Amino acid sequence: MMKDKREWPDSSERKADVVERIEKRLASVPGHAYEVTQPIQMRFNGLIAGVRSDVAVKVFGDVEQTEGLPMLDVSLKRDAASRLGVTAQDVADTVSAAVGGRESSEIYEGDRRFPIVVRLSDAARANLDTLGQTPVSTPQGTSVPLASVADIAITDGPNQISRENGKRRVVVQANVRGRDVASVVEDAQASIARDVRLPTGEYLEWGGQFENLASARARLMLVVPACFAVILLLLYGALGSVRDAALVFTGIPLALVGGVLALALRGMPFSISAAVGFIALSGIAVLNGLVMLSATQELVRSGRDRVTAAREGALVRLRPVAMTALVASFGFVPMALGHGAGAEVQKPLATVVIGGLISATLLTLLVLPVLYARFGADDVSLRGRDPLDTGEA
């Protein structure tokens, strides 16, 4: 866990810079692979996809065993061993005694006894040249060095063998730095499809944060159209006209333009939190449009023509619409500028809402009156009163 930033030697340093320095330092340690993550992020990755990184490629099939564990490999020189009469069992017994140890006797202390294990020292076992001088007995009663009848080397052995759904599985994991997960996975998938030919019976699955992103994206493909359909239905119930409901609905694309531009200006990728911000933004944009168009319809009922009613309605509802947008925008400013815990989730959402409200407010005040003056419903005299009008003076 990182200390509070006020306790850092250089408080102006960013977390990304600290992570980069950690990775450079760890890269000099041989035989290890590291991933820099955070406790909650790692836990959620593990719960969602069974891995602990942003992106994981699961390779299923009769794949090689996962390597990475250093092992002592002793291979018998069969020709040399047969000339000396040394068997594979003789070599295995010698290596077992030298490295693992073998009981040679027992020692008694009162009524307790302890085995005496003989083996090479730690320093001798770590030195392959010294280990190669270990004597191996021959049938003639002599001994020869272990190196004369066997090749000794340190190799990478199987670290673990994982299975999922009855298939062997090897996971290639990576964390993403400086880019969004979706674009990295898209590039990786394109490269694999172009350059990699999997053997028969083997296949790939993508996991990690990308799996969560894909699942959330699939849900949003259902939720967002449903939300828009409900909004249109409610607008029709409030305004009594499909045409006027469609005019108010134009506030949503006008708001989305500002949200997209705000993300682009801040260099933020599209994410699930940004998608949630777009949904919230759509509701506020529709509310502002409904406030303005309801006032315009009321003016039309009082006898004004559509052009005059559109202009006067925009002026009458200028302050309510502006106040709604300003209050919501100011409330999201701390989230948009935050750098503490959870900022990676809050910043995209707040950025979308603030940028969208700016464009929605300006365009609603200018574009919606023009659209209503040109395309608004002609007959509103038989419809109900303004749904936002309480009847009080």
MIDO-879280 format. One line per field, with one value per residue (C-alpha): chain; x, y, z; residue in three letters. Coordinates in pm, 1 decimal, always signed. Layout:
chain = c(A, ...)
u = c(X, ...)
v = c(Y, ...)
w = c(Z, ...)
resn = c(ALA, ...)
END
This chain:
chain = c(A, A, A, A, A, A, A, A, A, A, A, A, A, A, A, A, A, A, A, A, A, A, A, A, A, A, A, A, A, A, A, A, A, A, A, A, A, A, A, A, A, A, A, A, A, A, A, A, A, A, A, A, A, A, A, A, A, A, A, A, A, A, A, A, A, A, A, A, A, A, A, A, A, A, A, A, A, A, A, A, A, A, A, A, A, A, A, A, A, A, A, A, A, A, A, A, A, A, A, A, A, A, A, A, A, A, A, A, A, A, A, A, A, A, A, A, A, A, A, A, A, A, A, A, A, A, A, A, A, A, A, A, A, A, A, A, A, A, A, A, A, A, A, A, A, A, A, A, A, A, A, A, A, A, A, A, A, A, A, A, A, A, A, A, A, A, A, A, A, A, A, A, A, A, A, A, A, A, A, A, A, A, A, A, A, A, A, A, A, A, A, A, A, A, A, A, A, A, A, A, A, A, A, A, A, A, A, A, A, A, A, A, A, A, A, A, A, A, A, A, A, A, A, A, A, A, A, A, A, A, A, A, A, A, A, A, A, A, A, A, A, A, A, A, A, A, A, A, A, A, A, A, A, A, A, A, A, A, A, A, A, A, A, A, A, A, A, A, A, A, A, A, A, A, A, A, A, A, A, A, A, A, A, A, A, A, A, A, A, A, A, A, A, A, A, A, A, A, A, A, A, A, A, A, A, A, A, A, A, A, A, A, A, A, A, A, A, A, A, A, A, A, A, A, A, A, A, A, A, A, A, A, A, A, A, A, A, A, A, A, A, A, A, A, A, A, A, A, A, A, A, A, A, A, A, A, A, A, A, A, A, A, A, A, A, A, A, A, A, A, A, A, A, A, A, A, A, A, A, A, A, A, A, A, A, A, A, A, A, A, A, A, A)
u = c(+0.0, +126.6, +176.2, -18.3, +112.8, +213.5, +467.6, +631.1, +989.1, +868.1, +502.7, +482.2, +550.8, +256.9, +155.8, +231.3, +591.3, +625.1, +490.9, +738.9, +1030.6, +915.6, +893.6, +1242.4, +1386.6, +1214.6, +1314.4, +1673.2, +1575.3, +1608.9, +1367.8, +1060.9, +763.1, +583.7, +251.1, +182.8, -177.6, -394.0, -561.8, -925.2, -851.9, -667.9, -948.1, -1215.6, -1010.9, -978.5, -1349.3, -1462.1, -1224.9, -1004.4, -693.6, -517.6, -434.4, -604.9, -584.5, -550.7, -533.9, -645.2, -501.6, -697.8, -593.5, -309.8, -64.5, +282.9, +321.0, +364.4, +734.3, +914.4, +1029.6, +1410.0, +1493.2, +1810.2, +1821.3, +2053.6, +2058.9, +2238.4, +2520.5, +2420.7, +2729.4, +2975.0, +2766.3, +2742.0, +3120.4, +3173.7, +2889.1, +2697.2, +2319.3, +2056.4, +1958.3, +2316.8, +2313.4, +1963.8, +2067.9, +2381.8, +2195.4, +1919.0, +2169.9, +2377.7, +2091.0, +1800.3, +1998.9, +1991.0, +1967.6, +2292.6, +2236.0, +2051.4, +2149.4, +1993.7, +1927.9, +1775.8, +1459.1, +1444.8, +1617.0, +1687.8, +1794.5, +2132.3, +2094.8, +2401.6, +2398.0, +2610.8, +2621.8, +2406.3, +2706.7, +2812.5, +2460.0, +2434.7, +2764.6, +2718.5, +3094.2, +3118.9, +2807.3, +2962.0, +3254.5, +3026.0, +3155.9, +2939.8, +3018.1, +3092.8, +3056.5, +3436.2, +3444.4, +3581.3, +3408.0, +3385.7, +3271.8, +2904.6, +2985.5, +3152.7, +2828.6, +2563.4, +2497.7, +2403.9, +2218.5, +1955.9, +1644.2, +1295.1, +1052.1, +674.5, +558.7, +193.2, -49.0, -390.1, -717.5, -1052.0, -1362.0, -1168.4, -899.4, -540.8, -507.2, -215.1, -279.8, -78.7, -134.3, -51.4, -133.2, -215.0, -26.4, -102.0, -389.9, -740.9, -797.2, -1042.8, -808.1, -517.2, -724.7, -854.7, -497.1, -387.1, -680.0, -604.4, -236.0, -318.1, -574.8, -318.2, +0.0, -96.8, -228.0, -350.2, -320.4, -637.3, -815.7, -670.0, -857.6, -832.5, -1049.7, -995.1, -1032.3, -937.9, -1082.4, -1164.6, -1406.3, -1582.1, -1588.6, -1740.7, -2005.5, -2098.0, -2103.9, -2346.6, -2577.0, -2558.1, -2664.0, -2993.6, -3026.8, -2953.3, -3214.6, -3466.8, -3394.8, -3436.0, -3762.9, -3898.4, -3788.9, -3973.7, -4284.7, -4280.8, -4222.1, -4520.7, -4732.5, -4617.5, -4642.5, -4918.0, -4739.1, -4493.0, -4340.9, -4283.7, -4150.4, -3900.0, -3795.1, -3722.6, -3539.4, -3293.0, -3139.4, -2981.2, -2751.4, -2674.2, -2562.8, -2366.8, -2157.5, -2030.7, -1961.7, -1756.3, -1559.8, -1489.5, -1350.2, -1136.4, -999.8, -897.3, -752.2, -986.5, -1108.0, -1468.8, -1541.3, -1835.3, -1837.5, -1844.4, -2140.3, -2322.9, -2245.3, -2402.8, -2720.5, -2744.0, -2665.7, -2948.8, -3199.5, -3086.5, -3083.6, -3436.6, -3553.5, -3420.3, -3580.3, -3912.1, -3905.2, -3850.8, -4094.4, -4370.8, -4346.6, -4348.2, -4660.2, -4836.3, -4761.4, -4898.6, -5219.8, -5250.4, -5262.0, -4905.8, -4764.1, -4493.7, -4203.3, -4296.4, -4377.6, -4043.3, -3849.4, -4043.0, -4036.0, -3657.4, -3631.3, -3877.7, -3708.3, -3350.7, -3283.4, -3442.8, -3253.1, -2924.6, -2963.9, -3035.9, -2723.4, -2501.8, -2605.2, -2542.2, -2212.2, -2073.4, -2167.3, -1954.3, -1646.6, -1479.1, -1525.4, -1379.6, -1068.0, -1022.2, -702.3, -780.8, -924.4, -1187.6, -1085.4, -1038.4, -1412.8, -1542.7, -1345.2, -1488.8, -1845.0, -1808.1, -1625.5, -1906.2, -2177.1, -2002.4, -1909.7, -2251.4, -2438.8, -2241.9, -2325.4, -2681.5, -2761.3, -2620.8, -2768.9, -3103.7, -3143.1, -3051.8, -3137.0, -3457.9, -3651.1, -3547.6, -3653.4, -3987.6, -4050.4, -3986.2, -4120.1, -4340.4, -4696.9, -4953.2, -5247.2, -5189.5, -5513.6, -5688.5, -5404.5, -5358.9, -5188.9, -4818.9, -4727.7, -4488.8, -4743.1, -4898.5, -5171.8, -5049.3, -4971.9)
v = c(+0.0, +344.1, +599.6, +922.7, +1149.6, +1410.7, +1160.3, +1098.0, +1227.4, +1413.0, +1507.2, +1636.8, +1289.2, +1108.0, +754.0, +648.1, +767.6, +567.8, +256.5, +304.6, +331.8, +18.5, -175.9, -64.6, -172.8, -511.5, -575.3, -629.5, -932.6, -1247.3, -1539.1, -1342.9, -1176.0, -889.5, -712.3, -381.7, -352.0, -243.5, -464.3, -398.1, -396.4, -727.7, -880.4, -776.9, -907.2, -1238.6, -1258.3, -1157.7, -1350.3, -1566.6, -1363.5, -1075.8, -846.1, -601.0, -827.4, -1205.8, -1440.0, -1789.0, -2056.1, -2383.3, -2718.2, -2969.3, -2690.3, -2708.3, -2709.3, -2365.7, -2310.1, -2072.4, -2280.0, -2335.3, -2705.2, -2912.5, -3129.4, -3433.7, -3625.0, -3960.0, -3996.8, -4345.3, -4429.2, -4323.3, -4485.1, -4818.7, -4832.6, -4785.4, -5015.3, -4733.9, -4757.4, -4482.5, -4598.8, -4543.6, -4187.4, -4119.0, -4251.6, -4037.0, -3719.5, -3795.9, -3837.2, -3533.0, -3291.1, -3422.3, -3605.0, -3963.0, -4107.8, -4272.1, -4337.6, -4221.9, -4031.2, -4086.1, -3821.6, -3988.1, -4161.4, -3963.6, -4044.7, -3833.0, -3940.4, -3827.7, -3702.3, -3669.2, -3434.8, -3169.1, -2821.7, -2544.0, -2383.2, -2713.3, -2785.5, -2437.9, -2484.5, -2712.0, -2772.5, -2890.4, -3102.6, -3257.9, -3386.6, -3597.3, -3958.1, -4227.7, -4587.9, -4840.2, -5221.7, -5250.1, -5088.9, -4758.9, -4424.3, -4172.3, -3806.1, -3747.8, -3510.1, -3797.0, -3998.3, -3722.5, -3371.0, -3126.7, -2800.6, -2562.2, -2552.7, -2405.4, -2669.7, -2675.6, -2416.0, -2515.2, -2697.6, -2528.6, -2663.8, -2500.9, -2673.9, -2996.7, -2842.3, -2751.0, -2376.8, -2138.6, -1772.2, -1490.1, -1180.4, -813.9, -480.6, -178.8, +148.6, +471.0, +330.3, +203.5, -169.3, -199.5, -57.7, -268.8, -586.1, -492.1, -445.9, -771.6, -963.6, -824.9, -920.9, -1272.7, -1324.8, -1211.9, -1381.0, -1677.6, -2011.9, -2225.2, -2603.7, -2808.8, -2839.0, -2520.9, -2194.6, -1858.1, -1669.4, -1313.3, -1229.3, -974.6, -625.1, -666.1, -947.1, -716.7, -439.3, -669.0, -792.2, -440.1, -323.7, -602.8, -498.7, -134.2, -232.6, -336.8, -75.8, +236.8, +175.9, +84.2, +410.7, +614.5, +438.2, +513.7, +877.4, +912.8, +754.9, +990.2, +1290.8, +1195.0, +1166.4, +1510.0, +1696.0, +1503.6, +1511.7, +1269.7, +1555.6, +1773.3, +1473.9, +1411.7, +1778.4, +1756.5, +1428.9, +1615.7, +1749.1, +1408.5, +1408.6, +1775.5, +1678.0, +1374.1, +1598.2, +1794.5, +1481.3, +1325.0, +1646.5, +1677.3, +1322.1, +1392.3, +1718.1, +1545.5, +1245.7, +998.0, +680.2, +567.7, +354.3, +210.5, +502.7, +739.8, +545.4, +590.6, +962.3, +974.9, +815.2, +1066.8, +1348.0, +1242.2, +1279.5, +1632.6, +1737.0, +1608.4, +1787.0, +2120.0, +2069.4, +1975.9, +2288.4, +2511.2, +2341.5, +2330.1, +2706.1, +2748.9, +2534.5, +2739.0, +3055.7, +2894.8, +2808.5, +3171.4, +3273.6, +3349.3, +3206.3, +2937.2, +3170.6, +3427.7, +3158.6, +2987.3, +3311.7, +3420.2, +3067.8, +3058.1, +3392.0, +3294.8, +2962.9, +3091.6, +3120.2, +2786.1, +2598.4, +2774.8, +2720.5, +2349.3, +2308.1, +2519.0, +2341.2, +2000.0, +2109.4, +2266.7, +1957.5, +1740.2, +1967.4, +1809.3, +1465.4, +1578.5, +1720.0, +1446.5, +1242.4, +1028.8, +682.5, +608.1, +899.8, +669.5, +592.8, +937.5, +1151.9, +1010.8, +1029.4, +1388.0, +1496.3, +1364.5, +1534.4, +1872.7, +1878.7, +1753.8, +2007.4, +2294.0, +2189.7, +2085.5, +2416.7, +2633.1, +2428.5, +2381.6, +2757.1, +2821.8, +2513.3, +2388.2, +2715.6, +2717.4, +2355.9, +2418.4, +2729.8, +2525.5, +2179.0, +2216.3, +2085.6, +2330.8, +2249.5, +2242.4, +2405.3, +2079.9, +1937.3, +1959.4, +2238.9, +2267.3, +1957.7, +2176.9, +2452.9, +2440.0, +2688.2, +2944.0, +3298.7)
w = c(+0.0, -85.5, +186.9, +191.7, -82.2, +174.9, +306.8, -33.3, -78.9, -388.8, -344.7, -703.6, -842.6, -999.9, -913.7, -1270.9, -1225.4, -903.5, -1077.6, -1362.6, -1119.5, -936.4, -1261.9, -1369.7, -1035.8, -1044.2, -1407.5, -1292.6, -1081.2, -1297.5, -1291.1, -1182.3, -1347.9, -1175.4, -1209.1, -1036.6, -923.9, -629.4, -368.8, -459.1, -833.0, -806.6, -599.8, -848.8, -1141.7, -961.4, -883.2, -1231.4, -1456.0, -1234.9, -1321.1, -1152.6, -1442.9, -1678.3, -1984.0, -1994.0, -2292.3, -2192.0, -2422.4, -2402.1, -2543.0, -2513.1, -2451.8, -2301.5, -1926.0, -1778.0, -1714.2, -1486.3, -1185.2, -1179.8, -1155.6, -1137.6, -1449.3, -1441.0, -1773.7, -1795.9, -2050.2, -2157.0, -2360.5, -2089.4, -1815.1, -1999.8, -2050.5, -1677.3, -1576.4, -1402.9, -1416.9, -1412.3, -1062.8, -941.6, -1072.3, -929.3, -585.0, -583.8, -680.0, -430.5, -147.3, -245.7, -296.5, -94.0, +172.7, +300.4, +648.0, +750.6, +1118.0, +1428.5, +1737.9, +2078.6, +2342.2, +2644.1, +2527.4, +2202.9, +1876.5, +1573.1, +1222.4, +1090.9, +732.6, +513.2, +214.7, +47.5, +194.8, +53.3, -116.0, -277.8, -403.3, -556.3, -744.9, -1047.5, -1080.6, -720.4, -763.1, -1072.7, -862.6, -645.0, -662.4, -818.2, -726.5, -1004.2, -999.6, -989.0, -645.8, -768.5, -814.8, -1094.7, -1088.3, -1147.7, -1435.8, -1627.7, -1650.5, -1647.9, -1779.1, -1501.1, -1571.0, -1428.6, -1646.8, -1627.3, -1512.6, -1476.0, -1227.5, -1231.4, -1458.1, -1465.6, -1598.2, -1670.1, -1807.0, -1842.3, -2063.6, -1991.7, -1970.5, -1995.5, -1915.2, -2070.5, -1856.5, -1900.5, -1741.7, -1957.3, -1916.4, -2100.3, -2310.6, -2261.8, -2225.5, -2515.0, -2780.8, -2656.3, -2678.9, -3024.4, -3150.8, -2988.1, -3135.9, -3481.8, -3453.2, -3332.4, -3608.3, -3864.6, -3740.1, -3519.3, -3641.6, -3353.4, -3380.0, -3407.6, -3073.7, -2923.2, -2881.3, -2705.6, -2460.1, -2342.6, -1974.7, -1710.7, -1707.8, -2076.4, -1988.1, -1742.5, -2004.0, -2266.3, -2021.8, -1915.2, -2277.1, -2366.7, -2082.1, -2189.2, -2540.9, -2384.1, -2110.2, -2316.9, -2591.1, -2322.9, -2137.5, -2454.5, -2537.2, -2187.9, -2219.6, -2550.3, -2401.1, -2103.0, -2329.1, -2539.7, -2226.4, -2107.9, -2440.3, -2615.0, -2950.7, -3110.3, -3307.1, -3000.1, -2804.3, -3084.4, -3073.7, -2699.9, -2759.8, -2984.8, -2664.3, -2606.3, -2913.1, -2846.0, -2495.6, -2614.6, -2840.6, -2541.7, -2339.5, -2619.6, -2674.6, -2301.3, -2291.7, -2597.9, -2456.4, -2131.7, -2315.4, -2149.6, -2320.1, -2324.4, -2018.1, -1829.9, -1586.7, -1885.3, -2024.1, -1693.9, -1717.3, -2063.7, -1929.0, -1643.6, -1886.1, -2114.8, -1832.1, -1747.0, -2113.0, -2163.7, -1848.2, -1974.2, -2313.6, -2154.1, -1935.9, -2238.6, -2475.2, -2214.7, -2173.6, -2552.2, -2588.6, -2322.1, -2518.3, -2834.6, -2647.9, -2544.6, -2910.9, -3016.2, -3335.3, -3318.1, -3399.5, -3138.9, -2882.1, -2942.9, -2890.8, -2582.8, -2436.3, -2464.1, -2284.9, -2012.6, -1936.6, -1976.3, -1603.5, -1497.8, -1768.3, -1689.4, -1314.7, -1361.4, -1571.8, -1342.8, -1023.3, -1174.0, -1331.1, -1013.9, -817.3, -1046.3, -1051.9, -743.2, -897.4, -1229.8, -1061.4, -800.0, -766.7, -463.1, -422.2, -685.5, -909.3, -1208.3, -1190.2, -1091.8, -1337.1, -1663.6, -1529.0, -1407.4, -1724.7, -1943.8, -1737.9, -1723.8, -2092.7, -2198.0, -1986.3, -2139.4, -2495.1, -2407.6, -2236.6, -2514.5, -2796.3, -2620.4, -2576.9, -2940.6, -3145.6, -2980.5, -3030.5, -3396.6, -3442.6, -3275.3, -3483.1, -3796.2, -3714.6, -3403.3, -3389.7, -3525.8, -3301.1, -2924.8, -2818.8, -2729.5, -2525.4, -2151.4, -1968.4, -1905.3, -1693.7, -1494.7, -1435.1, -1085.6, -1179.2, -929.6, -1039.7)
resn = c(MET, MET, LYS, ASP, LYS, ARG, GLU, TRP, PRO, ASP, SER, SER, GLU, ARG, LYS, ALA, ASP, VAL, VAL, GLU, ARG, ILE, GLU, LYS, ARG, LEU, ALA, SER, VAL, PRO, GLY, HIS, ALA, TYR, GLU, VAL, THR, GLN, PRO, ILE, GLN, MET, ARG, PHE, ASN, GLY, LEU, ILE, ALA, GLY, VAL, ARG, SER, ASP, VAL, ALA, VAL, LYS, VAL, PHE, GLY, ASP, VAL, GLU, GLN, THR, GLU, GLY, LEU, PRO, MET, LEU, ASP, VAL, SER, LEU, LYS, ARG, ASP, ALA, ALA, SER, ARG, LEU, GLY, VAL, THR, ALA, GLN, ASP, VAL, ALA, ASP, THR, VAL, SER, ALA, ALA, VAL, GLY, GLY, ARG, GLU, SER, SER, GLU, ILE, TYR, GLU, GLY, ASP, ARG, ARG, PHE, PRO, ILE, VAL, VAL, ARG, LEU, SER, ASP, ALA, ALA, ARG, ALA, ASN, LEU, ASP, THR, LEU, GLY, GLN, THR, PRO, VAL, SER, THR, PRO, GLN, GLY, THR, SER, VAL, PRO, LEU, ALA, SER, VAL, ALA, ASP, ILE, ALA, ILE, THR, ASP, GLY, PRO, ASN, GLN, ILE, SER, ARG, GLU, ASN, GLY, LYS, ARG, ARG, VAL, VAL, VAL, GLN, ALA, ASN, VAL, ARG, GLY, ARG, ASP, VAL, ALA, SER, VAL, VAL, GLU, ASP, ALA, GLN, ALA, SER, ILE, ALA, ARG, ASP, VAL, ARG, LEU, PRO, THR, GLY, GLU, TYR, LEU, GLU, TRP, GLY, GLY, GLN, PHE, GLU, ASN, LEU, ALA, SER, ALA, ARG, ALA, ARG, LEU, MET, LEU, VAL, VAL, PRO, ALA, CYS, PHE, ALA, VAL, ILE, LEU, LEU, LEU, LEU, TYR, GLY, ALA, LEU, GLY, SER, VAL, ARG, ASP, ALA, ALA, LEU, VAL, PHE, THR, GLY, ILE, PRO, LEU, ALA, LEU, VAL, GLY, GLY, VAL, LEU, ALA, LEU, ALA, LEU, ARG, GLY, MET, PRO, PHE, SER, ILE, SER, ALA, ALA, VAL, GLY, PHE, ILE, ALA, LEU, SER, GLY, ILE, ALA, VAL, LEU, ASN, GLY, LEU, VAL, MET, LEU, SER, ALA, THR, GLN, GLU, LEU, VAL, ARG, SER, GLY, ARG, ASP, ARG, VAL, THR, ALA, ALA, ARG, GLU, GLY, ALA, LEU, VAL, ARG, LEU, ARG, PRO, VAL, ALA, MET, THR, ALA, LEU, VAL, ALA, SER, PHE, GLY, PHE, VAL, PRO, MET, ALA, LEU, GLY, HIS, GLY, ALA, GLY, ALA, GLU, VAL, GLN, LYS, PRO, LEU, ALA, THR, VAL, VAL, ILE, GLY, GLY, LEU, ILE, SER, ALA, THR, LEU, LEU, THR, LEU, LEU, VAL, LEU, PRO, VAL, LEU, TYR, ALA, ARG, PHE, GLY, ALA, ASP, ASP, VAL, SER, LEU, ARG, GLY, ARG, ASP, PRO, LEU, ASP, THR, GLY, GLU, ALA)
END
